[in-house]
Amino acid sequence: MSRLYDEIYAVARQIPLGKVATYGQIGMSLDPPCPARTVGWALAALGRTNVHPPVPWHRVVSAQGEVRMGERQRRLLEGEGIAFDAAGRIDLRRFGWDGG
């Protein structure tokens, strides 16, 4: 696993229960920033790696508030109290993590 992926995972671990962050938000929080797609690749790699402590990958969504990793991700978020609108989107103003 690369140092960049470790940094992405460290940021993702900071997202609190009941909040979400976007791929781009995580990428921009790094120094130097990385593209949103790199964040996506890092999270996808979790299926092939054994990372401790666990990374709450399900709390990372698209800039439109949509899940990209399927129904399991949606169920996990709903289990944390995150609501979806009729179009399947999360209100990022309500549930978005401010990074602080």
N, C-alpha and C positions, 0 to 999 in steps of 0.2 A: 504494500500500500504506500502511496506517495505522501510526502509531507503536505502537499496541497489538499489531498483528500482528508488527511488528519485535521487540517484547519477547517475544512468544510464541516466535518463531523462535530468538531468542537463548537462551532456556531450553532449548528442544528440542535445540539444538546441543550442549548440555552433557551430554546423556545418553550415557554411554559404551557402546562396543561390548559386546554381550552383556547389556545391561540394558534395562529398559523403564520408562516412567513412565506415569501415567494422565492423561487429559485434565484431571480435577479437580485433580490434584497440580500440574500446570503452572499452571492457573488460579489456584490458591491461593498460588503462589510469587510472583505479581506484586503490585505495590503501586500502586494498589489491586487486590485480587483480581478476577478475572473468572470468569464461569460456564464450566463444562466445555464447554458447547455452543459458546461463542465460540472456544475453543481448536480445536474440531473444524472450525468454519467457516474459521479461519485456515489450518489444515492442508489443507483441501479447496481453498482458494484457490491453493495451490502449483501445482496443475495448470494454472493460468492465468497464472502469473507466473514470471519468471526470477530466482531468488533466489541470490545468492552471498554467502558459501559455502553449499553445499547444506544443506538441513535434513533430518535423519534422521527424517522423518515416520513411518516404519514402526515406530519405537521407542515410539510413543504408542498406548496401548491403553485399553480401558474399565476401569472400577473392578473389574470381575469378571475381568479378565485376558484378555478376548476381543479379537480383532482386529475392527475395524469397516471396514477398507478392502480386504477380499477376500483371495483366495489369494496374490496377489503379496506382500502384507504378510507373510503367514504364511511364505512361502518365504524372504523376506529375513531374517526373524527366525530361522528354523531355520538359515539359513546362518551366523548369528552364534553358533550354539550354544544358542539358546533352545529349550527343550522345551515341548511341549504335552501335556496329559493327554488321556485318552480323550474327554472332553467338549469338547476344543478350547480349553482354557483354559491360561493361563500361571500358574505358581506365583509370585505377586508377592512372597512372602517370600524366595524363592530368586533371582528374576531382577529384582525391583523395584529401581529406583534410589533411593537415600536422599536425593538432592538435594545431596549434598555432594561 
